[in-house]
Amino acid sequence: MPSPGQGWTERMLFDTIAAVVPGARAVLRRLVDVGGTASYEEVQDHFAVYPETPIDPRRIGGTLTSIGAVRRRVGPDNRSNLLGRDDRRRIYWIEPALLEGLKRAFGLAEARPDLCQEPGDS
């Protein structure tokens, strides 16, 4: 199976979504579902009323810090980010090369939720 790109492997992508906090996993999933790019406001509006994992709009940024922490543990050594952010344009994005790999990783996570950590697990 080909590598998704930027030094990421399928395993790294799965390990990342399995290890991040549930709110960050939900945001990544949302970005994958909408094609990889969304404005800060779109993300905030969606999760303000999201029934499974509501996130206070003022806490989205803090929730997403777990992605960077997990990325440092399981991501590639080349410092490529899984989630990009442009504060000037107020958007989040996932590199197109990683979208298909993330779709497959989320498919596996949904089929085998026992492989994902629960809050408080290490």
Backbone as a ProteinNet text record, in pm:
[ID]
protein_1_A
[PRIMARY]
MPSPGQGWTERMLFDTIAAVVPGARAVLRRLVDVGGTASYEEVQDHFAVYPETPIDPRRIGGTLTSIGAVRRRVGPDNRSNLLGRDDRRRIYWIEPALLEGLKRAFGLAEARPDLCQEPGDS
[TERTIARY]
85.6	0	90	65.4	152.2	139.7	247.7	249.1	163.4	82.8	-4	72.4	191.2	269.4	330.2	425.3	493.2	557.3	596.8	660.1	562.6	433.9	332.4	307.2	287	244.3	99.7	34.7	-102.2	-106.6	-6.3	-1.9	10.6	95.2	111	-20.8	-92	-219.7	-319.3	-327.4	-419.3	-378.1	-250.6	-204.4	-233.9	-226.9	-256.3	-403.4	-491.9	-634.3	-678.1	-610.1	-643.8	-600.9	-497	-440.1	-485.5	-535.3	-576	-703.3	-728.7	-850.6	-971.5	-1085.5	-1203.3	-1245.6	-1234.9	-1272.8	-1184	-1053.8	-961.1	-987.4	-1017.7	-1051.7	-1176	-1274.3	-1398.1	-1371.8	-1284.3	-1252.4	-1180.1	-1082.7	-1013.6	-1112.7	-1203.6	-1303.9	-1389.9	-1430.6	-1511.8	-1436.2	-1309.2	-1229.6	-1214.9	-1197.1	-1190.4	-1323.2	-1434.2	-1566.9	-1598.6	-1542.4	-1571.6	-1462.6	-1372.8	-1273.6	-1140.4	-1119.4	-987	-967.4	-1063.7	-1047.6	-1178.4	-1168	-1285.4	-1239	-1324.8	-1292.4	-1305	-1241	-1253.6	-1401.1	-1474.6	-1615.5	-1698.7	-1670.6	-1743.6	-1721	-1598	-1566.7	-1634.6	-1622.9	-1685.1	-1836.1	-1899.2	-2044.4	-2088.4	-2014.2	-2049.8	-2041.2	-1932.5	-1911.6	-1983.1	-2033.3	-2111.9	-2239.7	-2289.5	-2414	-2395.7	-2274	-2244.8	-2283.9	-2374.7	-2428.1	-2329	-2241.5	-2151.4	-2036	-1978.7	-1863.1	-1877.1	-1967.1	-1977.5	-1849	-1803.5	-1683.3	-1718.9	-1695.4	-1717.9	-1632.9	-1690.3	-1613.5	-1482.7	-1477	-1353.8	-1248.9	-1285.2	-1192.6	-1145.1	-1185.5	-1143.6	-991.3	-926.3	-780	-711.9	-757.7	-699.6	-721.4	-837.9	-868.9	-772.3	-739.5	-654.7	-507.3	-468	-327.8	-286.9	-382.1	-344.7	-294.3	-337.7	-289.4	-139	-94.1	49.9	129.5	75.7	145.9	158.7	50.7	53.9	142.1	134.5	215.4	365.3	407	548.4	588.5	494.4	523.2	518.3	420.7	399.9	415.7	429.5	439.4	579	595.2	726.4	825.8	953.1	1058.5	1077	1008.2	1032.5	951.2	882.5	805.5	683.3	641.8	521.3	400.6	311.6	194	77.7	-2	-123.6	-232.3	-237.9	-338.9	-269.3	-302.2	-248.6	-347.9	-295.6	-378.8	-325	-413.7	-375.5	-455.5	-390.2	-459.9	-504.2	-429.1	-466.6	-595.2	-604.4	-724.6	-829.8	-793.3	-882.7	-938.6	-844.4	-884.7	-796.7	-855.4	-783	-777.3	-671.6	-666	-580.8	-611.5	-534.5	-478	-349	-286.1	-359.3	-386.8	-459.8	-396.5	-264.2	-196.9	-232.9	-278.8	-309.3	-457.2	-542.9	-687.3	-729.4	-683.4	-723.4	-674.5	-552.3	-500.1	-581	-622.6	-706.3	-844	-898.3	-1027.7	-1017.4	-909.8	-890.8	-868.9	-793.1	-767.3	-896.8	-981.6	-1109.4	-1200.2	-1194.1	-1271.7	-1232.1	-1103	-1055.1	-1095.7	-1083.3	-1119.9	-1268.7	-1350.7	-1494.3	-1527	-1453.1	-1475.6	-1421.2	-1315.2	-1251.2	-1230.6	-1338.1	-1324.3	-1243.1	-1230.4	-1150.4	-1002.2	-960.3	-820.8	-789.3	-891.3	-871.6	-871.8	-786.2	-777.1	-898.8	-934.5	-1038.1	-972.7	-1047.7	-990.2	-925.8	-804.7	-734.3	-638.5	-648.4	-553.4	-420.7	-314.5	-183.5	-127.3
-118.3	0	124.3	218.2	335.6	423.4	494.7	589.2	710.1	762.2	875.8	1001.3	1023.4	1139.3	1212.8	1298.7	1383.9	1306	1181.8	1100.1	1023.6	1049.3	980.6	841.9	744.4	611.7	592.9	491.2	459.4	433.9	363.5	331.7	458.3	550.6	676.7	754.4	757.8	829.1	763.3	630.3	562	583.5	566.6	584.6	725.5	823.5	961.2	976.8	933.6	952.2	865.7	753.4	667	728.6	811.4	862.7	1003.5	1082.4	1218.3	1216	1325.4	1333.6	1327.4	1279.4	1263.5	1389.9	1505.2	1628.5	1656	1634.8	1655.1	1553.3	1429.7	1326.6	1368.1	1422.9	1465.9	1581.2	1674	1786.1	1734.3	1645.4	1588.5	1517.6	1441.6	1370.1	1467.9	1574.7	1676.1	1734.7	1767.2	1823.5	1724	1597	1494.4	1489.8	1493.5	1485	1602.7	1721	1839	1865.5	1770.3	1784.5	1841.2	1857.9	1895.1	2039.1	2126.4	2267.9	2323	2399.4	2466.2	2590.3	2688.8	2810.3	2783.1	2866.1	2855.3	2860.6	2952.5	2971	2847.8	2785.1	2663.7	2552.9	2538	2436.3	2470.8	2594.8	2636.8	2618	2660.2	2647.7	2501.5	2416	2274.4	2211.1	2236.4	2168.6	2234.1	2352.6	2415	2336.2	2266.8	2190.4	2041.8	1997	1858.2	1767.2	1673.9	1597.4	1501.7	1436.2	1337.3	1401.1	1506.5	1570	1721.7	1782.5	1928.5	1992.9	2095.8	2167.9	2315.4	2376.3	2519.6	2590.3	2684.6	2752.9	2814.7	2853.5	2913.4	2807.9	2680.5	2572.9	2489.3	2523.7	2445.7	2441	2555.7	2559.5	2474.3	2481.3	2399.9	2252.1	2216.6	2076.9	2023.3	2107.3	2062.7	2050.5	2101.7	2088.6	1942.9	1854.4	1713.5	1656.4	1711.6	1661.9	1685	1804.6	1833.4	1746.5	1725.9	1643.5	1499.4	1444.5	1307.3	1300	1399.1	1401.5	1392.7	1460.4	1454.4	1313.2	1236.6	1099.9	999	1011	904	948.4	1077.3	1126.1	1111.6	1149.4	1139.9	1237.8	1210.7	1295	1427.2	1445.1	1562.8	1685.8	1679.6	1791.7	1830.7	1747.9	1782.6	1770.8	1866.8	1869.4	1796.9	1733.4	1669.6	1773.6	1869.3	1975	2109.1	2180.8	2314.5	2419.6	2536.2	2645.7	2775.3	2857.8	2989.2	3092.8	3156.1	3253	3376.8	3416.2	3533.9	3509.4	3393	3358.3	3288.3	3249.8	3184.6	3053.4	2967.1	2835.3	2726.5	2607.7	2483.8	2405	2328.2	2242.8	2119.6	2018.8	1895.2	1885.7	1855.7	1844.3	1740.7	1772.4	1678.8	1539.7	1532.6	1402.3	1312.1	1369.6	1290.6	1254.5	1317.5	1296.1	1150.4	1086.5	947	854.3	875.5	794.3	813.4	936.9	962.4	898.9	899.6	833.2	685.2	621.2	478.9	458	547.4	535.5	550.6	645.8	661.5	541.6	484	363.5	249.8	232	129	161.8	287.6	327.9	305	327.1	304.1	155	75.7	-67.8	-132.2	-73.5	-128.7	-18.6	31.3	139.4	97.3	-31.5	-79.4	-45.9	-11.8	23.4	169.2	248.7	389.5	405.7	495	519	591.8	563.9	637.9	753.9	860.1	972.2	921	972	933.7	817.3	746.4	638.8	699.1	626.3	675.9	588.9
0	0	0	-87.4	-95.9	28.1	53.8	165.3	128.7	223.2	191.6	148.6	199.3	159	276.8	246.9	343	457.1	431.2	533.2	620.9	606.3	685.3	627.2	714.2	671.5	715.2	660.4	701.2	851.9	902.3	1045.4	1129.8	1087.9	1162.1	1167.5	1055.5	1052.6	1147.9	1142.9	1233.4	1378.5	1408.9	1546.2	1597.1	1508.3	1547.8	1582.6	1494.3	1525.2	1642.7	1664.3	1777.6	1910.1	1907.9	2032.6	2070.5	1976.1	2011.5	2095.8	2165.9	2246.3	2153.7	2204.9	2119	2043.6	2104.3	2035.5	1915.2	1931.3	1819.6	1709.5	1748.3	1649.1	1571.2	1641.8	1575.5	1479.2	1516.2	1426.7	1303.1	1322.4	1206.1	1114.9	1173.9	1093.8	1014.9	1080.2	1012	893.9	913.8	804.2	689.8	721.4	616.7	541.8	616	554.3	462.4	492.2	409.4	306.4	284.6	179.5	222.4	352.3	400.7	442	415.3	449.5	503.7	612.4	668.4	743.9	748.5	823.4	973	1050.8	1196.3	1235	1173	1207.2	1173.4	1057.5	1020.9	1123.1	1167.4	1267.2	1399.8	1442.2	1568.2	1564	1456.6	1444.9	1447.8	1378.4	1374.5	1513.3	1584.8	1712.5	1829.4	1811.3	1918.2	1943.2	1839.7	1852.8	1819.9	1805.8	1770.6	1886.6	1865.7	1979.2	2046.3	1969.7	2029.4	2105.1	2051.9	2113.4	2102.8	2180.6	2171.2	2223.4	2153.6	2193.4	2198.1	2311.4	2324.6	2218.9	2142.3	2037	2086.4	2211.1	2264.6	2295.8	2287.9	2324.2	2205.3	2086.5	1968.2	1958.7	1965.9	1954.6	2059.1	2182.4	2288.8	2265.8	2216.5	2186.7	2080.7	1984.5	1874	1911.8	2028.5	2068	2083.7	2111.3	2125.7	1993.4	1880.4	1750.9	1739.7	1776.5	1771.6	1867.7	1987.3	2085.8	2037.5	1984.3	1933.9	1809.9	1723.9	1602.6	1635.1	1742.1	1780.8	1824.4	1878.7	1923.4	1809.8	1720	1622	1476.7	1451.1	1313.8	1256.5	1131.6	1066.6	1128.7	1107.3	1163	1089.2	977.9	894.5	935.2	1048.2	1102.4	1019.7	926.3	850.3	942.8	933.3	1018.9	953.6	1035.9	988.1	966	1056.7	1050.5	1037.2	930.6	911	957.7	986	1034.2	975.7	924.5	872.8	950.6	1046.4	1132.1	1054.8	954.6	875.4	797.7	732.1	654.6	739.9	862.3	957.8	903.7	860.4	811	871.5	879.9	910	780.2	761.9	643.4	669.6	591.8	588.7	447.9	439	307.9	223.7	97.8	11.2	4.1	10	2.3	120.5	231.5	350.5	363.7	284.5	298.6	278.6	173.7	147.5	257.4	303.5	413.2	540.3	566.8	684	668.9	548.7	526.9	561.3	516.6	546.7	697.1	759.6	904.1	983	943.8	1011.8	987.9	869.2	841.9	935.4	955.2	1046.9	1190.3	1229.7	1365.9	1392	1290.8	1307.4	1312.8	1236.1	1237.5	1365.3	1420.5	1540.6	1645	1704.1	1803.4	1925.3	1948.7	2060.6	2044	1922.7	1898.6	1932.6	1956	1990.1	2141.2	2190.4	2333.2	2384.9	2506.2	2576.1	2649.2	2678.9	2754.5	2883.6	2908.8	3029.3	3009.5	2896.1	2867.8	2827	2845.8	2804	2695.6
[MASK]
++++++++++++++++++++++++++++++++++++++++++++++++++++++++++++++++++++++++++++++++++++++++++++++++++++++++++++++++++++++++++

